């Protein structure tokens, strides 16, 4: 059976699940690397356009923090809840009181923006 150039499985540069390495010649050792499953799952890192809190999460009371977050994130409930949830997840084991404060802040934000759980 003859393979055409486009269908020949032996002419592909990298195996399925692998991608070419920039700067390496085709078919030389180390010219392909395994694709990262984490990158596919998570996507590329993006910096937040929200202002830096500079300790406000720790310093402010729950109602004050809710007000600051609504103002700084322009009332975008999704961004606010994401930020607060990240704080809860990262600190719930080490500092349960802090995590509880973040949950309380989430409830205050939802109430002020007219959204329920």
SULJOWO-V698414 format. One line per field, one symbol per residue. ss: DSSP state (H for helix, E for strand, - for the rest). phi: phi as a letter, one per 40 degrees, with the letter a starting at -180 (. if undefined). A space follows every 50 residues. Layout:
ss->???
phi->???
//
This chain:
ss->--------HHH------EEE-----------EEE--HHHHHH-------- -----HHHH--HHHHHHHHHHH----HHHHHHHHHHHHHHH----HHHHH HHHHHHHHHHHH-----
phi->.cccdcbccccccbcdgbbccdgbcdgcdgcbbcccccccccgccbcccc cccfgcdccccdcccdccccccbfgcdcccccccccccccbcccaccccc cccccdcccdcccgbbd
//
